[in-house]
Amino acid sequence: QVQLVESGGGLVQAGGSLRLSCAVPGNIFSRSAMGWYRQAPGQQRELVASITIAGNTNYADSVKGRFTISRDNAKNTVYLHLNNLKPEDTAVYYCNARVYLWEAYWGQGTQVTVSS
């Protein structure tokens, strides 16, 4: 499948912030709901945040009030702002574009590590 490109991960101390970016081909972005997932070693991949074409957002309970998802339609880019980071946020974060249930695209992932 077409691969999306994430960036912005890194190593931060607890309480710090990061901004993740995901560049999406325009022909996909314009038709897609976007999501950020994360996966820690030995754990299932979980949906962290999503945003529809109309701009409606949803968040996992564990990140509500701390993370913000947004999309810039002019730049074909989706962002995830991670604030007040905790060690349990440590994971590989993946960008996902969903056109239909049977048509979706993924990025390679970007590592976020939070030290205590």
C-alpha positions in Angstrom: 0.0 0.0 0.0 1.0 3.7 -0.3 3.0 4.7 2.8 2.4 7.8 4.7 5.4 9.7 6.3 5.4 10.6 10.0 8.0 12.9 11.7 8.5 14.7 15.0 9.1 11.8 17.5 11.9 12.0 20.0 13.1 11.6 23.6 11.5 14.0 26.2 11.2 14.2 29.9 7.8 13.6 31.7 5.8 16.8 31.5 7.3 17.8 28.1 5.7 18.2 24.7 6.1 17.0 21.1 4.3 17.7 17.8 4.0 14.8 15.4 3.3 15.4 11.7 2.1 13.1 8.9 2.4 14.0 5.2 -0.3 12.5 3.1 -0.7 12.3 -0.7 -3.4 14.8 -1.7 -5.6 12.4 -3.6 -5.8 10.3 -0.4 -5.9 13.1 2.2 -9.0 14.7 0.6 -11.0 11.5 0.8 -9.8 10.3 4.2 -10.6 10.4 7.9 -7.2 10.5 9.7 -6.1 8.8 12.9 -3.0 8.4 15.1 -2.4 5.0 16.6 0.4 3.9 19.0 2.0 0.6 19.9 4.3 -0.2 22.8 6.4 -3.4 22.7 4.3 -6.5 23.4 1.1 -4.4 23.4 -1.8 -4.1 20.9 -1.9 -1.2 18.6 -4.5 1.3 20.0 -6.3 4.3 18.5 -5.1 7.5 20.2 -7.0 10.2 18.3 -9.0 10.6 15.1 -10.4 13.4 13.0 -13.0 13.3 10.2 -13.0 15.1 6.9 -15.5 17.6 8.6 -13.1 18.1 11.5 -14.9 16.2 14.2 -12.4 14.7 16.7 -12.3 11.8 19.2 -9.6 10.8 21.7 -8.7 7.8 23.8 -9.6 8.3 27.5 -5.9 8.1 28.4 -5.0 11.2 26.4 -8.0 13.4 26.7 -7.1 16.9 27.8 -3.4 16.3 26.9 -3.3 15.5 23.1 -4.8 17.4 20.2 -5.3 16.2 16.7 -5.7 18.6 13.8 -5.5 18.6 10.0 -4.3 21.3 7.6 -6.1 20.7 4.3 -3.9 23.2 2.4 -0.8 21.3 3.4 -2.3 17.7 3.2 -0.9 17.2 6.7 -2.3 15.8 10.0 -0.8 16.7 13.3 -0.8 15.4 16.8 0.2 17.7 19.7 1.3 15.7 22.7 1.3 17.8 25.9 2.1 16.9 29.5 3.7 13.7 28.4 3.9 10.7 30.8 6.2 7.6 30.7 3.2 5.4 29.7 2.9 7.4 26.5 6.1 5.8 25.3 5.4 4.0 22.0 5.7 4.0 18.3 3.1 6.3 16.9 1.5 5.6 13.5 -0.4 7.7 11.1 -3.5 6.2 9.4 -5.6 7.4 6.5 -9.0 5.7 6.1 -11.0 6.1 2.9 -13.3 3.1 3.4 -13.2 0.2 5.9 -11.4 -1.8 3.1 -9.1 1.0 1.9 -6.6 2.4 4.4 -3.0 3.6 4.4 -0.3 3.6 7.1 3.0 5.3 7.8 6.2 3.6 9.1 5.9 5.0 12.6 7.8 7.4 14.7 9.2 6.7 18.1 8.1 8.7 21.2 10.1 8.0 24.4 9.2 9.7 27.7 11.6 9.5 30.6 10.6 9.8 34.2 
